[in-house]
Amino acid sequence: MELKKTAVAGTMESSDIMVTVEPREHGGIVLELTSSVMKQYGRRIEQVIRETAAELGVEHALIRAVDKGALDCTVRARAAAALFRAAGQENHIWEVGK
C-alpha cells in the first residue's frame, strides 16, 4: 500500500487511540507512541500497530499514536483506518482477523 498523504483516525477520549500516519520515501516504519498505560501495554500496542501496517503492505511511514487505554481491536481498527485514509483507498477490507 502506497501512502499519499497524512491522515488521522481516532480520538483522545478514554479507551480510544488517535493514530496519525505520514508517508515516507524510505526508512521503514517509524513509530512514536505515547500511552497512559505505556509501562503495562506499550510493547503490545506497538506490536499491533506494526502488524497492521505489515498486513496492509505498508513499508515506509511515520506513525504517531496517542493511546488512552484502547483495546487491541480498537488499536488495530484505528491504525487500519488511518492507513487506508493515507493511501486514499476507499475499498476497505474489514474482516475479523487474529
DSSP file (Angstrom, degrees, kcal/mol; ACC not computed):
  #  RESIDUE AA STRUCTURE BP1 BP2  ACC     N-H-->O    O-->H-N    N-H-->O    O-->H-N    TCO  KAPPA ALPHA  PHI   PSI    X-CA   Y-CA   Z-CA
    1    1 A M              0   0    0      0, 0.0     2,-0.6     0, 0.0    58,-0.4   0.000 360.0 360.0 360.0 127.8    0.0    0.0    0.0
    2    2 A E        -     0   0    0     85,-0.1     2,-0.4    56,-0.1    56,-0.1  -0.842 360.0-140.6 -97.6 124.3    1.4    3.4   -1.0
    3    3 A L        +     0   0    0     -2,-0.6    84,-0.3    57,-0.3     3,-0.1  -0.683  22.6 175.4 -85.4 134.7    0.7    6.3    1.3
    4    4 A K        +     0   0    0     82,-3.0     2,-0.3    -2,-0.4    83,-0.2   0.654  58.9   7.5-112.8 -23.4   -0.1    9.5   -0.4
    5    5 A K  S    S-     0   0    0     81,-1.8     2,-0.3    16,-0.0    -1,-0.2  -0.940  81.9 -81.5-153.3 170.0   -1.0   12.0    2.4
    6    6 A T        +     0   0    0     -2,-0.3     2,-0.3    16,-0.1    16,-0.2  -0.597  50.5 177.9 -77.8 139.7   -1.2   12.5    6.1
    7    7 A A  E     -A   21   0A   0     14,-2.2    14,-2.9    -2,-0.3     2,-0.3  -0.981  16.1-154.7-145.6 156.7   -4.2   11.0    7.7
    8    8 A V  E     +A   20   0A   0     -2,-0.3     2,-0.3    12,-0.2    12,-0.2  -0.963   9.3 178.6-132.9 146.0   -5.7   10.6   11.2
    9    9 A A  E     +A   19   0A   0     10,-2.0    10,-3.2    -2,-0.3     2,-0.1  -0.989  47.2  26.3-143.5 143.8   -8.1    8.2   12.9
   10   10 A G        -     0   0    0     -2,-0.3     8,-0.3     8,-0.2     2,-0.2  -0.391  67.5-101.7 103.4-179.8   -9.4    8.0   16.4
   11   11 A T        -     0   0    0      6,-0.3    57,-0.1     2,-0.1    55,-0.1  -0.784  22.1-113.8-135.6 177.5   -9.9   10.4   19.3
   12   12 A M  S    S+     0   0    0     -2,-0.2     3,-0.1     5,-0.1     2,-0.1   0.149  74.7 123.2-100.1  16.8   -8.3   11.5   22.5
   13   13 A E  S >  S-     0   0    0      1,-0.1     3,-1.4     2,-0.1    55,-0.2  -0.329  76.4 -80.4 -74.6 160.2  -11.2   10.1   24.5
   14   14 A S  T 3  S+     0   0    0      1,-0.3    55,-0.2    53,-0.1    -1,-0.1  -0.330 117.2  19.0 -58.7 140.9  -10.7    7.5   27.3
   15   15 A S  T 3  S+     0   0    0     53,-2.9    56,-0.4     1,-0.3    -1,-0.3   0.679 111.0  95.0  68.6  21.3  -10.4    3.9   25.9
   16   16 A D    <   -     0   0    0     -3,-1.4    52,-2.6    52,-0.2    54,-0.5  -0.756  60.6-143.4-128.5 177.6   -9.5    5.2   22.4
   17   17 A I  E     - B   0  67A   0     -2,-0.2     2,-0.6    50,-0.2    -6,-0.3  -0.993   7.4-143.5-143.9 138.3   -6.3    5.9   20.5
   18   18 A M  E     - B   0  66A   0     48,-2.3    48,-2.3    -2,-0.3     2,-0.5  -0.923  19.9-168.0-104.5 122.1   -5.5    8.6   17.9
   19   19 A V  E     -AB   9  65A   0    -10,-3.2   -10,-2.0    -2,-0.6     2,-0.5  -0.945   5.4-170.8-115.2 124.9   -3.3    7.4   15.1
   20   20 A T  E     -AB   8  64A   0     44,-3.2    44,-2.9    -2,-0.5     2,-0.4  -0.962   6.5-165.3-114.6 130.4   -1.7    9.8   12.7
   21   21 A V  E     -AB   7  63A   0    -14,-2.9   -14,-2.2    -2,-0.5    42,-0.2  -0.958   6.7-176.6-120.5 131.9    0.1    8.4    9.6
   22   22 A E  E     - B   0  62A   0     40,-2.5    40,-2.8    -2,-0.4   -16,-0.1  -0.987  28.5-116.2-124.6 137.0    2.5   10.3    7.4
   23   23 A P  E     - B   0  61A   0      0, 0.0     2,-0.3     0, 0.0    38,-0.2  -0.372  29.1-168.1 -69.1 150.2    4.1    8.9    4.2
   24   24 A R        -     0   0    0     36,-0.8   -21,-0.2     1,-0.1    36,-0.1  -0.972  24.0-140.8-134.4 150.6    7.8    8.4    4.0
   25   25 A E  S    S-     0   0    0     -2,-0.3     2,-0.3     1,-0.2    -1,-0.1   0.854  81.1 -20.2 -77.1 -36.9   10.0    7.7    1.0
   26   26 A H  S    S+     0   0    0      2,-0.1    -1,-0.2     1,-0.1    35,-0.0  -0.904  90.8  88.1-157.6 178.1   12.3    5.3    2.8
   27   27 A G  S    S-     0   0    0     -2,-0.3    33,-0.1    -3,-0.1    -1,-0.1   0.508  81.4-110.4  98.2   5.5   13.5    4.3    6.3
   28   28 A G        -     0   0    0     -4,-0.1    33,-1.8    -3,-0.1     2,-0.6  -0.258  66.5 -22.8  73.5-159.0   10.8    1.7    7.2
   29   29 A I  E     -c   61   0A   0     31,-0.3     2,-0.6    29,-0.1    33,-0.2  -0.812  56.3-167.1 -93.3 121.4    8.1    2.2    9.8
   30   30 A V  E     -c   62   0A   0     31,-3.0    33,-3.2    -2,-0.6     2,-0.5  -0.954   9.9-166.2-107.5 122.2    8.9    4.8   12.5
   31   31 A L  E     -c   63   0A   0     -2,-0.6     2,-0.6    31,-0.2    33,-0.2  -0.941  13.0-172.0-117.4 124.0    6.5    4.6   15.4
   32   32 A E  E     -c   64   0A   0     31,-3.0    33,-2.8    -2,-0.5     2,-0.5  -0.957  17.1-174.4-112.9 112.7    6.1    7.3   18.0
   33   33 A L  E     +c   65   0A   0     -2,-0.6     2,-0.4    31,-0.2    33,-0.2  -0.921  16.0 179.5-117.2 130.9    3.8    6.0   20.8
   34   34 A T  E     +c   66   0A   0     31,-2.6    33,-3.4    -2,-0.5     2,-0.4  -0.997  17.9 170.4-122.2 131.3    2.5    7.9   23.8
   35   35 A S  E >   -c   67   0A   0     -2,-0.4     3,-1.1    31,-0.2    33,-0.2  -1.000  43.8-141.3-146.8 143.6    0.2    5.9   26.2
   36   36 A S  T 3  S+     0   0    0     31,-1.3     3,-0.1    -2,-0.4    32,-0.1   0.636 114.4  40.0 -73.1 -13.1   -1.4    6.3   29.6
   37   37 A V  T 3> S+     0   0    0     30,-0.1     4,-3.1     1,-0.1     5,-0.5  -0.143  76.5 134.3-124.1  36.2   -0.6    2.6   30.0
   38   38 A M  H <>  +     0   0    0     -3,-1.1     4,-2.2     1,-0.2     5,-0.4   0.884  70.0  50.9 -56.5 -45.5    2.8    2.5   28.4
   39   39 A K  H  4 S+     0   0    0      1,-0.2    -1,-0.2     2,-0.2     4,-0.1   0.882 119.6  35.4 -63.6 -38.0    4.5    0.5   31.2
   40   40 A Q  H  4 S+     0   0    0     -3,-0.3    -2,-0.2     1,-0.1    -1,-0.2   0.896 139.1   8.2 -82.7 -41.7    1.9   -2.2   31.1
   41   41 A Y  H  X S+     0   0    0     -4,-3.1     4,-2.6     2,-0.1     5,-0.2   0.336  87.7 110.5-128.6   6.5    0.9   -2.4   27.4
   42   42 A G  H  X S+     0   0    0     -4,-2.2     4,-2.3    -5,-0.5     5,-0.2   0.889  83.9  47.7 -54.8 -45.6    3.3   -0.2   25.4
   43   43 A R  H  > S+     0   0    0     -5,-0.4     4,-2.3     1,-0.2    -1,-0.2   0.894 112.9  49.1 -64.2 -39.5    5.1   -3.1   23.7
   44   44 A R  H  > S+     0   0    0      2,-0.2     4,-2.5     1,-0.2    -2,-0.2   0.912 110.0  50.5 -68.0 -41.9    1.8   -4.8   22.8
   45   45 A I  H  X S+     0   0    0     -4,-2.6     4,-2.3     1,-0.2    -2,-0.2   0.935 112.0  48.2 -60.3 -45.9    0.3   -1.6   21.4
   46   46 A E  H  X S+     0   0    0     -4,-2.3     4,-2.6    -5,-0.2     5,-0.2   0.911 110.5  52.0 -60.7 -42.7    3.4   -1.1   19.2
   47   47 A Q  H  X S+     0   0    0     -4,-2.3     4,-2.7     1,-0.2    -2,-0.2   0.915 109.4  48.9 -60.2 -44.8    3.2   -4.7   18.1
   48   48 A V  H  X S+     0   0    0     -4,-2.5     4,-2.2     2,-0.2    -1,-0.2   0.913 112.5  47.9 -63.8 -42.8   -0.5   -4.4   17.0
   49   49 A I  H  X S+     0   0    0     -4,-2.3     4,-2.2     2,-0.2    -2,-0.2   0.934 114.1  46.2 -64.6 -45.4    0.2   -1.2   15.1
   50   50 A R  H  X S+     0   0    0     -4,-2.6     4,-2.4     1,-0.2    -2,-0.2   0.899 112.1  51.1 -64.7 -40.6    3.3   -2.7   13.3
   51   51 A E  H  X S+     0   0    0     -4,-2.7     4,-2.8    -5,-0.2    -1,-0.2   0.909 109.8  50.4 -61.5 -42.3    1.4   -5.9   12.5
   52   52 A T  H  X S+     0   0    0     -4,-2.2     4,-1.5     2,-0.2    -2,-0.2   0.923 111.0  48.0 -63.4 -44.9   -1.5   -3.9   11.0
   53   53 A A  H  <>S+     0   0    0     -4,-2.2     5,-2.8     1,-0.2     4,-0.3   0.917 113.4  48.0 -61.5 -43.4    0.9   -1.9    8.8
   54   54 A A  H ><5S+     0   0    0     -4,-2.4     3,-1.5     1,-0.2    -2,-0.2   0.911 108.3  54.1 -64.7 -42.9    2.6   -5.0    7.6
   55   55 A E  H 3<5S+     0   0    0     -4,-2.8    -1,-0.2     1,-0.3    -2,-0.2   0.821 110.2  48.0 -61.0 -30.9   -0.7   -6.8    6.9
   56   56 A L  T 3<5S-     0   0    0     -4,-1.5    -1,-0.3    -5,-0.2    -2,-0.2   0.417 119.0-111.8 -91.0   1.1   -1.7   -3.8    4.7
   57   57 A G  T < 5 +     0   0    0     -3,-1.5     2,-0.6    -4,-0.3    -3,-0.2   0.739  61.0 155.4  79.1  23.5    1.7   -3.8    2.9
   58   58 A V      < +     0   0    0     -5,-2.8    -1,-0.3    -6,-0.2     3,-0.1  -0.750  11.0 168.3 -86.1 123.2    3.0   -0.5    4.3
   59   59 A E        +     0   0    0     -2,-0.6     2,-0.4   -58,-0.4    -1,-0.2   0.734  64.0  34.2-104.9 -30.5    6.7   -0.5    4.2
   60   60 A H  S    S+     0   0    0    -36,-0.1   -36,-0.8   -33,-0.1     2,-0.3  -0.982  73.0 122.8-135.1 122.6    7.6    3.2    5.0
   61   61 A A  E     -Bc  23  29A   0    -33,-1.8   -31,-3.0    -2,-0.4     2,-0.6  -0.965  51.1-126.2-168.7 154.4    5.6    5.5    7.2
   62   62 A L  E     -Bc  22  30A   0    -40,-2.8   -40,-2.5    -2,-0.3     2,-0.5  -0.966  33.9-171.6-104.4 118.6    5.8    7.8   10.2
   63   63 A I  E     -Bc  21  31A   0    -33,-3.2   -31,-3.0    -2,-0.6     2,-0.5  -0.957   7.9-171.5-117.5 122.1    3.1    6.7   12.6
   64   64 A R  E     -Bc  20  32A   0    -44,-2.9   -44,-3.2    -2,-0.5     2,-0.4  -0.955   8.4-175.7-111.4 129.0    2.3    8.7   15.7
   65   65 A A  E     -Bc  19  33A   0    -33,-2.8   -31,-2.6    -2,-0.5     2,-0.6  -0.989  15.9-168.6-130.0 131.7   -0.1    7.2   18.2
   66   66 A V  E     -Bc  18  34A   0    -48,-2.3   -48,-2.3    -2,-0.4     2,-0.3  -0.947  20.6-161.8-118.3 107.7   -1.6    8.7   21.4
   67   67 A D  E     -Bc  17  35A   0    -33,-3.4   -31,-1.3    -2,-0.6   -50,-0.2  -0.703  23.1-177.1 -98.2 139.3   -3.3    5.9   23.4
   68   68 A K  S    S-     0   0    0    -52,-2.6   -53,-2.9    -2,-0.3   -52,-0.2  -0.171  77.9 -62.1-122.6  36.8   -5.8    6.4   26.2
   69   69 A G  S    S+     0   0    0    -54,-0.2   -52,-0.1     1,-0.2     2,-0.1   0.793  77.1 173.7  92.1  31.3   -6.2    2.8   27.1
   70   70 A A        -     0   0    0    -54,-0.5    -1,-0.2     1,-0.1   -54,-0.2  -0.402  30.6-118.4 -72.9 146.6   -7.6    1.3   23.9
   71   71 A L    >>  -     0   0    0    -56,-0.4     4,-2.4    -2,-0.1     3,-0.5  -0.374  32.9-101.3 -74.7 162.3   -8.1   -2.4   23.5
   72   72 A D  H 3> S+     0   0    0      1,-0.2     4,-2.8     2,-0.2     5,-0.2   0.883 122.5  54.6 -52.6 -43.4   -6.2   -4.3   20.8
   73   73 A C  H 3> S+     0   0    0      1,-0.2     4,-2.0     2,-0.2    -1,-0.2   0.864 110.1  46.5 -63.2 -35.4   -9.2   -4.4   18.5
   74   74 A T  H <> S+     0   0    0     -3,-0.5     4,-2.8     2,-0.2     5,-0.3   0.903 111.2  51.3 -71.9 -41.8   -9.5   -0.6   18.7
   75   75 A V  H  X S+     0   0    0     -4,-2.4     4,-2.4     1,-0.2     5,-0.2   0.934 112.7  46.6 -58.9 -46.8   -5.8   -0.1   18.1
   76   76 A R  H  X S+     0   0    0     -4,-2.8     4,-2.5    -5,-0.2    -2,-0.2   0.915 113.7  47.8 -62.7 -44.6   -6.0   -2.3   15.0
   77   77 A A  H  X S+     0   0    0     -4,-2.0     4,-2.5    -5,-0.2    -2,-0.2   0.915 113.6  46.4 -65.4 -44.0   -9.1   -0.6   13.7
   78   78 A R  H  X S+     0   0    0     -4,-2.8     4,-2.4     2,-0.2     5,-0.2   0.911 113.4  48.8 -66.6 -41.8   -7.7    2.9   14.2
   79   79 A A  H  X S+     0   0    0     -4,-2.4     4,-2.3    -5,-0.3    -2,-0.2   0.935 113.6  46.9 -62.7 -45.7   -4.4    2.1   12.6
   80   80 A A  H  X S+     0   0    0     -4,-2.5     4,-2.9    -5,-0.2     5,-0.2   0.922 111.8  50.5 -62.8 -44.3   -6.0    0.5    9.6
   81   81 A A  H  X S+     0   0    0     -4,-2.5     4,-2.4     1,-0.2    -1,-0.2   0.923 111.8  47.3 -60.9 -45.0   -8.4    3.4    9.1
   82   82 A A  H  X S+     0   0    0     -4,-2.4     4,-2.4     2,-0.2    -1,-0.2   0.899 113.3  48.7 -63.7 -40.4   -5.6    5.9    9.2
   83   83 A L  H  X S+     0   0    0     -4,-2.3     4,-1.7     2,-0.2    -2,-0.2   0.918 111.4  48.7 -67.2 -43.4   -3.5    3.8    6.8
   84   84 A F  H  X>S+     0   0    0     -4,-2.9     5,-2.3     1,-0.2     4,-0.7   0.923 113.3  48.2 -60.6 -44.1   -6.4    3.4    4.4
   85   85 A R  H ><5S+     0   0    0     -4,-2.4     3,-0.9    -5,-0.2    -2,-0.2   0.909 109.6  52.2 -62.7 -42.3   -7.1    7.2    4.5
   86   86 A A  H 3<5S+     0   0    0     -4,-2.4   -82,-3.0     1,-0.3   -81,-1.8   0.813 111.4  47.4 -64.3 -30.2   -3.4    8.0    4.0
   87   87 A A  H 3<5S-     0   0    0     -4,-1.7    -1,-0.3   -84,-0.3    -2,-0.2   0.554 110.4-124.0 -85.9  -8.6   -3.4    5.8    0.9
   88   88 A G  T <<5 +     0   0    0     -3,-0.9     2,-0.4    -4,-0.7    -3,-0.2   0.758  59.0 151.5  71.5  24.0   -6.6    7.4   -0.4
   89   89 A Q      < +     0   0    0     -5,-2.3    -1,-0.2    -6,-0.2    -2,-0.1  -0.714  29.5 175.3 -94.0 138.1   -8.3    4.0   -0.6
   90   90 A E        +     0   0    0     -2,-0.4     2,-1.3    -3,-0.1    -1,-0.1   0.418  63.2  88.6-115.0  -4.1  -12.0    3.5   -0.2
   91   91 A N        -     0   0    0     -7,-0.1    -1,-0.1     2,-0.0    -2,-0.0  -0.510  68.1-174.4 -93.2  66.8  -12.1   -0.2   -0.9
   92   92 A H        -     0   0    0     -2,-1.3     2,-0.8    -3,-0.1    -2,-0.0  -0.272  24.2-143.0 -66.5 145.3  -11.6   -1.2    2.8
   93   93 A I        +     0   0    0      2,-0.1     2,-0.9    -2,-0.0    -1,-0.1  -0.857  24.5 178.6-107.6  92.8  -11.1   -4.8    3.7
   94   94 A W        +     0   0    0     -2,-0.8     2,-0.3     2,-0.0    -2,-0.0  -0.831  20.2 142.3-100.5 101.6  -12.9   -5.0    7.1
   95   95 A E        -     0   0    0     -2,-0.9     2,-0.5     0, 0.0    -2,-0.1  -0.960  58.2 -97.4-137.7 155.8  -12.7   -8.6    8.3
   96   96 A V        +     0   0    0     -2,-0.3    -2,-0.0     1,-0.1     2,-0.0  -0.608  52.4 176.7 -73.5 124.0  -12.3  -10.3   11.6
   97   97 A G              0   0    0     -2,-0.5    -1,-0.1     0, 0.0    -3,-0.0   0.138 360.0 360.0-105.0-140.4   -8.6  -11.1   11.9
   98   98 A K              0   0    0     -2,-0.0    -2,-0.1     0, 0.0     0, 0.0   0.457 360.0 360.0 -62.9 360.0   -6.4  -12.7   14.5
